[in-house]
Amino acid sequence: MAMGGLLGLGLAAGFATVHGAADEPTRSVFITAGTFQPPAGDEKALAAKVRDADKARKELEKQLKAQFGKKREAWPTEKEDELYALEEALAVANVAYSYRKVEAKKIPDAIKDLTRAAEGKGMQAGSKKHITMAASAAEADVLVEVLARRNETNGGALAATDCWVLISVGPGGKTDKPLFAKIPSTYRAKTGFGTYAYKISGPTAERPAFVFEGYNGSGTAFGCHGAAANAASKVVDRFIEDNHAMLGAK
């Protein structure tokens, strides 16, 4: 079930901040496969939650555009945040509905796409200022797990036009877990306009990591999965930028 125009991690530098021209903090990231158990629920009930969430999002978006214009970046911050919250709620509902079954065979390709994006490779990737590559989970500050990938074909296209990748972002072997736990569970990795990625859940006892979903933005089959992976890698980059003090130190 597509989300329309919505929606939105690696690997060896040490804990110390790297001082260069940009003086940006970096952390090491390792990307691997993970497992995902979606919330239980009746298919019809889950689909209804998606419809209700999408309706609420569309109504608020229409209202805000009428009030403040079509350029979202020009809206008052608090109003943009209101719409972002409804987009996030739609992403959460969509994940529960769309990943009732996870195709494990898609994970290896998703790892390759995500790794390339995290390294800044590919036409859509762009540089990642805060990510370096680790050789293993034990050598990483941040552990990124690819949980699932999905796609849809819309508008009569012959190839997928809408692509998503679901990831978790947690502590690597070099990060002190109690320190990582100090990151607020309410944290959101807002990556700016033009990148579609949303937080699905915060850390739990079962999974002490944040779960995010990256989305390609819909409408084109060109680099569909790569664009979704890039959105997810931007989340990881922003996560490190915002929380670098709680990553590493072990």
ZIJOLIN-V177668 format. One record per residue. N is the residue number from 1. RES is the residue in one small letter. SS is DSSP state (h for helix, s for strand, l for the rest). PHI is phi as a letter, one per 40 degrees, with the letter a starting at -180 (* if undefined). PSI is psi as a letter, one per 40 degrees, with the letter a starting at -180 (none if undefined). Layout:
n=<N N>
res=<RES RES>
ss=<SS SS>
phi=<PHI PHI>
psi=<PSI PSI>
This chain:
n=<1 2 3 4 5 6 7 8 9 10 11 12 13 14 15 16 17 18 19 20 21 22 23 24 25 26 27 28 29 30 31 32 33 34 35 36 37 38 39 40 41 42 43 44 45 46 47 48 49 50 51 52 53 54 55 56 57 58 59 60 61 62 63 64 65 66 67 68 69 70 71 72 73 74 75 76 77 78 79 80 81 82 83 84 85 86 87 88 89 90 91 92 93 94 95 96 97 98 99 100 101 102 103 104 105 106 107 108 109 110 111 112 113 114 115 116 117 118 119 120 121 122 123 124 125 126 127 128 129 130 131 132 133 134 135 136 137 138 139 140 141 142 143 144 145 146 147 148 149 150 151 152 153 154 155 156 157 158 159 160 161 162 163 164 165 166 167 168 169 170 171 172 173 174 175 176 177 178 179 180 181 182 183 184 185 186 187 188 189 190 191 192 193 194 195 196 197 198 199 200 201 202 203 204 205 206 207 208 209 210 211 212 213 214 215 216 217 218 219 220 221 222 223 224 225 226 227 228 229 230 231 232 233 234 235 236 237 238 239 240 241 242 243 244 245 246 247 248 249 250>
res=<m a m g g l l g l g l a a g f a t v h g a a d e p t r s v f i t a g t f q p p a g d e k a l a a k v r d a d k a r k e l e k q l k a q f g k k r e a w p t e k e d e l y a l e e a l a v a n v a y s y r k v e a k k i p d a i k d l t r a a e g k g m q a g s k k h i t m a a s a a e a d v l v e v l a r r n e t n g g a l a a t d c w v l i s v g p g g k t d k p l f a k i p s t y r a k t g f g t y a y k i s g p t a e r p a f v f e g y n g s g t a f g c h g a a a n a a s k v v d r f i e d n h a m l g a k>
ss=<l l l l l l l l l l l l l l l l l l l l l l l l l l s s s s s s s l l l l l l l l l h h h h h h h h h h h h h h h h h h h h h h h h h h l l l h h h l l h h h h h h h h h h h h h h h h h h h h h h l l l l l h h h h h h h h h h h h h h h l l l l l l l l l l l l s s s l l l l l l l l s s s s s s s s s s s l l l l l l l l l s s s s s s s s s s l l l s l h h h h l l l l l l l l l l l l l l l s s s s s s l l l l l l l s s s s s s s l l l l l l l l h h h h h h h h h h h h h h h h h h h h h h h l l s l>
phi=<* c b g c c f * * * i * b c c c c c b b c c f c c b b c b b b a c b b b b c d c i c d c c c c c c c c c c c c c c c c c c c c c c c c b g c c c c c c d d c c c c c c d c c c c c c c c c c c c c c b c b b c c c c c d c c c c c c c c c c c g c h c c c g c b c b b b b b c a c c c b c b b b b c c a a a a b b b g g c c b d b b b b b b b b b b c c c c b c c c c d c c c d c c d b c c b g c g b b a b c c a c c b c c b c a c b b b c b c g g h a c c f d c c c c c c c c c c c c d c d c d c b d c b b g g c>
psi=<h i e b f a none none none i none h i a d i h h h a d e f h h i i i i h h a i a i h h i i i i h d d d d d d d d d d d d d d d d d d d d d d d d d e i d h d e e i i d d d d d d d d d d d d d d d d d d d d d d f d h h h d e e d d d d d d d d d d d d e f i i d e d i i h d e h i h i e i d d e i d h h h h h d i i i i i h i f e i e i h e h i i h h i i h a h a d e h h d d d d e e h h e e h h g h e i i e h h i i h d i a i i d d g f i i h i h i i e e i e i e h f d d d d d d d d d d d d d d d d d d d f d d e h a e none>
